[in-house]
Every structure is written in structure tokens, then in C-alpha cells.
Amino acid sequence: MISQFFVLSQRGDNIVFRDYRGDVQKGSAEIFFRKVKFWREDGEEEAPPVFNVDGVNYFHVKVVGLLFVATTRANVSPSLVLELLQRIARVIKDYLGVLNEDSFRKNFVLVYELLDEVIDFGYVQTTSTEVLKSSVFNEPIMVDAARLPPLGPASIFMQGTKRMPGTAVTKSVVANEPGGRKREEIFVDIIEKISLTFSSSGYILTSEIDGTIQMKSFLTGNPEIRLALNEELSIGRSGRSIYGSRDYSGSSGSGPVILDDCNFHESVHLDSFDVDRTLTLVGDIGKRRLMLMKGPVLMGFCKLDASSAILNQVPPDGEFPVMNYRMTQEFKPPFRINTLIEEAGALKAEVILKIRAEFSPSVTANTIVVQMPLPAYTTRVSFELEPGAVGQMTDFKESNKRLEWGLKKAIFLHKYFQIVGGSDHTLRAKLTFSQESHGNITKEAGPVSMTFTIPMYNTSRLQVKYLQIAKKSKTYNPYRWVRYVTQANSYVARI
């Protein structure tokens, strides 16, 4: 049960606001933004996703720069509300095609209509785009794709040698193409987020991959979809290391993939998964199964009364996760980070940062940022890049004593700066202190953290071998697009 829902911009502007119960003060959006903007509690620089102010619980998630917020005075499950906010954002994106201030302001009436159907008096009714189609009738006003910011190389979808820009997936799932026809196509993302910690000597202390296979469907009629994964896919740890036993040069090869655990969307049928590692998403109404539920139940955020009937969900319209998985098997990291810090005279020290791309030269990485906390008494930092380095930026954040080395959205001749696999990049930084160090300087600096995006590469080597769609006719041949993206979740090197 929630009391209010609102969406704020990065500046704190109230884009959407809906009060469902009237038991929380009207100025809650301003109170929330001021609290988040100037959060300094418990030594943290960023506000947690859930906090309490004067008896009001605030829940928030950040989606593409927008803050989706819910408030309540009740003691509700934080995970449920946070998942609800993510699902609301996904539903709105399905309808609008893209989430930004411009699309919200152009579609106020549609967004409020969606919110009234999703939540009634603070209780969730449905978060299914498919169900909402029968009760939401406003047409979205689309944002011109030319006005969207450049998405970079990581947004490119592939179909064999064909390429499709990422803006293609920003279409609304309910709007038709010009001429009244709908282009039949389906997009599949394999997104992996890496958490990895290096010791000061370069050994891997912890490593984990959180991955998801995400699908966005623009198919009409819910045809049967078969998605085949690696045949050598195992679920559950075998206790053996696969590090060094495979070629890690890219993401196109095959080999054993060992996942710790995984879960699937409710529309996925696993009848043949144990045999040939194929996931089947069935849309035929004759294959749906009717179940009778006893007592109140929360399924897909729909509260149902006794003896309510539920139909197994078919593959939903819009964006949804087909499979989530986790892997803690040892793997070769995409980047190596080497750091050296040593005193260079009275009140001075020098830092040498070196990153090496461990993947194939055919793969490139972008939007890279390296950060390193410096001693609290650092007053000035001067930087020295490699000869011929272009598109890189360096900065010393004096407020929090942090060094930043960025290749983030660096544009040179209208192209994103990229790090090619197998290359090395080095940064030297000369530090000036206001006082002498009274201990080991390495204990007062670091650790080094890194964020990055590597398109068309995945560390686990999980592959979509083929994507098969049941034919409605001999001429039916929808477009199929696949994209692999690897990102850093927590990539840290101790000094």
C-alpha cells in the first residue's frame, strides 16, 4: 500500500505527482529531493533507496536520470515497493518508447491514465502492458529520434553482419508505424554486470557476474518463440575452476558455461530446457493453463480474492526479463588495473595508474571512468597523460579528495573514444600535500574503482544460438536482433 507516487527530474522538478490516500503532506516531493540532494548521514555520499523522514517512508529508484518515488506511512516490504517502481518505469517506457522529461511532458494524459490503472487507492492492480492495453486508450505522442542524445557503440544491435542502431528499440509497443502498419521485430539483450575485487598484488579476491536475458517484442499475435542457449550450459557449481581452460578472446566462441543459479519469467516453458537448453515462450491461447487459487494471493502484483482464476502469462508486450542468472565461477577479467603510489619528496607523492584491456583487439570498450580516493590532506594534483592521448579527461575533485580519469562520452571527430582490446593506457598524477604523512601513504589512498561498458562482449560466454519464431504464414519473417553488453557493477583494485 503506497500513499503517493511522483517522478522528479535531476533538478528536482516535479514531472508527475499522484496522491492516492491523502495521508502524507503535499510537500513530500520537496522534502524528499532536499534530503537526497544533501544526504550526509552515516558517512554515505548517496541516499539509500529507502529512508524515513518524520514518520514517512520514502522509496526511490533512479531510471535514466529520473527519480521514481513512492511514499507511505505503512510498514510495507521495501523490496516489493522498489520492484513496483521498476515495473511502473518499464510500463511507461513500453508506452512512450523512451523515458525522459520531454516524453513525459508530451504524454501527461497518457501517463496519468496508466497510473490510475496500475494503482487504485494505493493498492497495485496490474503492471502488465498486455493487460493495460484493454483499458488504456490514449495514443502516445512520440519523441523524434533525432532529438535523442547519441547512445554510443554499446547501443548497436546485430543480426549476422547487419547492424541496427539502439534508437530502434525506443519505439512504443502500442503505437503503429507511419501508414498504420507495425514492423514485426524482436530485440534480445544479454546484459552482464561484473563485480570483481583485486588484491594489492593483482590477484582476484572476489568475482561475480549478474546477468539477464532481456527481450523487447514488437510481434503481433503472441507467436511461439524458441530461444536456444549454449548446449554446454550447466546450472549449479561443479567445484572446478574453468579459468584458463577456455579462450577468452571474445564473446563469439562456445564452451562450457557454469551458472550458480537462475530464474525465468513466468511465460517461459522449460519442457525441453534440460534436453537441448531451449527456452520456449508460448503465446497460443490453447496452451495457457488455468489455475484456481485459494485465499488472497499476490501474483505479478495482482491481489486476487478466493477462487480467482489466473491464466499463465503469455510472452508480454514490451520489455521483460526472460532469464536472470548469477555466476561466481572464476573468469578472466576484461581489465587489469595496476596502481603504484609512492612519496616523491617533502609533501609530495606520485601515483601511476595503468589499465590493460584483456580482451580481443576486435572488441572495444567505452564510457570508461577510473576513480581513486586520495589522502584527506591532498591540496593539488597535476596530471600527465601518455603522448598522443586524445579524448581523455582528468580531474581532481577537491570536495571529496578524489582523482578521476575518464574516457566517458569523450567525442573526437564525432566518434566515441574507445579502448581497443589488448591495449594499455597509463596516467601519472603528482600530488601535493598540506602536511606530511604520518603513516603508510598506501593506507590513506584508494581503493581504485572502475566503470565501463563493453558492447558485443560477455564474460560468461552465455550465447543465444538461435531465435526461432513460429510462422503465421509462408511470408512471415520478423526481424530478430541480438545485443551483448558487459558493464562494471563493482570493479575495485586495492592498493
Disulfide bonds with the S-S distance in Angstrom:
none
